[in-house]
């Protein structure tokens, strides 16, 4: 049965050899981009277009036309390719260029080698766009899926290619448009080709999420160096572990932990987790969009019925309403079935991935903490908690952030963090917020080598004694908690001086000549009950640490109620905006601007009655003694 897709919805592909048919009503040019796991296209050689119609596994038409057929053999695309984007663009060169909003909506259909239609998608809702990504074929868990994209670009083909990561998008777009002059039969003909089944040798794989490649590999990474200190450089590009093939009945292959690109298993797992996050975001967006469409269609049909006096007053009124409601429920039911299918696949993947996560990524109740030993190198990322959406319960995706932390954290102890119906009072909420900060500090200490992270605490009123016991009892704090105005001043002066000296040493190329009293370990400063105990001078220093500290190894965790800072007016607004807000209780507040979701964040707390943190910090304390 053919799947009728809506924007954002995905569908499994039972075959790898496909024919993609496009009907646009007016001449358009068609092409395909071959992207890595992040969707980045590494150069013009990864773009199939009329001037270069054949790439490994993909062949596109050689001219602009109203109808096209693209041949795809996914078994023949390079291993580095994880996404194949099918794009359409309106020809240029006229004084009044066309826009997709003024022409019939393009229709796409995906067929198997025997001509069976697998899925179709009509790209609707376009207005000023001159180019668009209609479909995306993407690799997940060793199997291929199709996603209805409908991503339009008012800036035309240059904007589309630039969004794919191509640095000279304007030049390439001009070259593509220069090869497409519609012939006299272009409006009615189509161009059919067969995919090239050969592989290109030694395709370089970009290390995802802006991790730079080795010095002898192609320079494809971003500007931030997240490489591990003392980690040996690899001489070969990373690759995923061999993925299982789909089963003989066309079902997705069983999930495999670490089935993602990366230089190590740790990085593969990191990329796999964020792939799961992306899939959950997209499938939920598709479901919500489909339900909204069904509801809108129902309202339109009812309005039309009411506009007809005969239908409104006659006996057929109830029948019209019932039929409209049935059609709405059918559409919503199909969308829910697709969502449930995707959630089942993600749940199965989570059940395999979660037990395989290393301590830095694992929950506190994970077996990864059993037999814990202090590591010899820091991790590349850290788990801050879990994320979920209302439709995805009980599935939860780990919230992983790269290390070192680029932004400080704000753990909200205010009333806004209390879920509706909660009976938690202010004191209990503040206690829970500080316990969340302590659990985070314990995890950071546990996943760093001995002596490479120092935790300091500012507790002006001494109110966090009970929450701090796991750290103070194990003796892993760099110094006793600072209390009172004098304590606040002393810690801030020490860390401000460290930031200044390290900045000067780095700029002067003399990082090895710091004074002996400067602690070169990374510093984590936990501030309880902020801004209590802070005067204007102390707040200025804290803002300086928040802005300049992360680049030289000083990181902040504020436990605070923003309402407590009302007396300072807008003075602290830049500080709040620079921090990532977390809460000690589940709260729907982490915004995802790409799809418009508000994710519910749940903190990574230690299970009640567990002694795992005590055991782990005992190992950390013993390693610190040996280190000294």
Protein Blocks (a to p, Z undefined) as FASTA:
>chain_A
ZZdddehiacddfbfbdcddddehiacddddddddfkopagbjklcccfklmbcghiacd
fbdcfbdcddddfklgcfklmbdcddddddehifbdcdfklpccdddddddfkopafbdc
ddehiakbcbdcfbdcddeehiacdddfkpacfklmmlmmmmnopablmlmmmmmmmmmc
cdfklmmgccdddddfbdcehiacddehhiacdfkbccfbdfbdcbdehiacdfbdcddd
ddddddfkopacdddehiacdfbfklmmmmmmmmmmmmmmmmmmmmmmmmmmmmmmmmmm
mmmmmmpmklmmmmklmmmmmmmmmmmmmmmmmmmmmmmmmmmmmmmmmmmmmmmpcfkl
pcfkbcklgopacdfbdcfbdcfbdcddfklpcbdcddddddddfbdcdddfbfklpcgh
iabdfklmmmmmmmmmmmmmmmmmmmpcehiaccddddfkopmmmmmmmmmmnopafbdc
dedjklmmmmmmmmmmmmmmmmmmmmnopaklccfklcfbdcddddehiaghiafklmmm
mmmmmmmmmmnopacdddddfklmmmnmmmlmmmmmmpccddfbdcdfbacfknopacdd
ddddddehiaklmmmmmmmmmmmmmmZZ
